[in-house]
């Protein structure tokens, strides 16, 4: 069923958003009159780049506003009230929630964005555009997923340990499960599968479709979702998950995942590039022992963000000059070096400053691994409901893994909850 504009707004509201007001004034007040104001989140952009931008665009009175708490809720509230609206704003990977109200934003193609598109990954660029081609978002970062693993633990177990060997040994999820079984047999208490949520989340990240198509038709058969569900349950049934979903292991013992990284109990996991910083911070004594390689099942992306210009902006041309400079390849390189935002520009990841070997990964260039994965990611439409739907499935998987719930009952309960929500919002009849 195709969503109407009214239904999309109602649905977004049900998922925690404030629907935009119907009686909007023609000239909404900007967040800071007389300035071009950017709303961003903590660690959403490099402080070094932002400071340089305020100096470079001083004549435009470029001003920064770091939003504490939930930027999405604050932005939706500002747009609904047509007051204190930012000129430029960050938007997360839930950008499609704004597509039905693209008239509240500026089409970046009209400002010259189309001429810059080939500097960014095509699938990321497409993710910022509505189905009819309105370019609402300009790419910031991405989250290519890889297999992180402890080279020293794999070598101790007598398993393949060089990145190319591990990738060859586990090209599929089934092969990865076999590798996990062998590691557990040789070194009891060592895991490379965090929990059922990890398997489900990154299986779905590898799909070319998720829960809706770009015209917002619900993909009711959910066969690809069922495949990810069954794969997650299979990992649990084979006792391959460490059980971190509820901060407990499969035997009920309390587990600190960071401690498990340090001690080698969690000797591997699949995750996006953005976890690198947390891993380094939490397990500094393991530096030199970690490696990365392409994940089982193929390339996938989890996360990433955009910049957008609102209709409240009195000078969209000047705002676009700022926005496009902030995200030029050189500044995306700085974003990565400063705060670990993986670039959406292939040119940025060719910079020698970030392609050099990383001591934490034993001299391996982790950036080159992530870049190779990102090049092979397939576009998948991300709907306004995807986060809630995904959380519903993974909540039920946690009930299976840690609560002993029957997997078939968990699947049926997840489907029932999701369909009830979508019917309530008029998405399903």
Number of C-alpha atoms within 10 A of each C-alpha: 13 14 18 13 12 13 15 24 24 19 25 18 16 16 15 12 19 22 20 21 14 8 9 13 11 9 12 17 18 22 20 16 14 12 20 25 23 26 22 20 16 11 13 21 25 22 15 12 18 18 12 13 18 16 12 14 16 13 9 17 14 21 19 19 14 14 16 10 10 9 18 19 13 17 21 20 19 20 23 18 20 21 17 17 28 29 27 25 23 25 28 18 21 20 23 26 20 20 23 16 15 18 13 18 21 21 22 20 16 12 15 14 16 12 9 12 17 12 15 22 20 16 17 28 23 21 24 26 21 20 16 9 11 19 24 28 30 28 27 29 26 24 23 29 31 27 21 26 25 25 24 17 21 20 12 14 16 13 17 17 20 15 19 12 12 24 19 15 17 20 15 15 18 15 15 21 21 16 18 23 20 15 23 17 12 14 16 11 13 24 24 26 26 22 27 31 26 19 27 23 20 24 23 23 23 22 20 13 19 21 23 19 16 17 14 21 15 20 15 12 9 15 10 17 20 13 14 20 25 18 19 25 23 17 22 22 12 12 17 23 29 26 27 24 22 16 15 16 20 20 9 11 10 13 16 12 20 16 13 17 21 17 14 20 20 24 25 24 20 23 23 22 26 21 14 15 12 11 18 15 10 15 15 13 13 18 17 17 17 23 26 28 24 25 26 25 17 19 23 28 26 18 16 22 23 24 24 26 26 22 23 24 25 17 14 21 15 15 24 21 13 20 21 18 16 21 26 20 22 17 20 28 26 23 27 20 14 15 15 21 25 27 31 31 27 18 16 26 22 16 13 10 12 18 17 15 16 16 13 20 21 15 14 19 18 23 21 17 19 23 21 15 21 25 16 15 22 18 18 23 23 21 23 23 22 16 13 14 21 19 14 18 24 24 17 24 28 20 17 21 29 22 11 10 14 13 17 12 12 21 19 13 15 21 17 12 13 18 18 14 19 18 12 14 21 17 21 16 9
